[in-house]
Amino acid sequence: MPKGKGTYGSKQGRPKKDDKPFKDLKEGTFTRMAKEKGYGDNVQKLASDIMKHKDKGKLPNGKKITALMVKKANFVVNARKFKK
C-alpha cells in the first residue's frame, strides 16, 4: 500500500492545527480583573488604586495586590500617554 493512503500514521483527514492556539489568552485580563474586583469597566480607576496602594499590599476593598497586577496597572497608567 502506498504511503499516506490510509495507513497507520497518515495525516489524511486531520484538521489543520492552528499556529497559535493561545494567542488571545492574555487579552482582556486587566478588564476582567477590574470587573471581578468591583470596578466594572473602569480599568483606569483600578490601575490608579493599585499604584496608590501597592506599598500596603491591599486594595481599599481588601483584595490582595500581586506583582503581576502592579505590572499590568503600570502599563495602563503609561498607556494613557500613548498617541492615537
Order of alpha helices (4+ residues) and beta strands (2+ residues): alpha-alpha-alpha
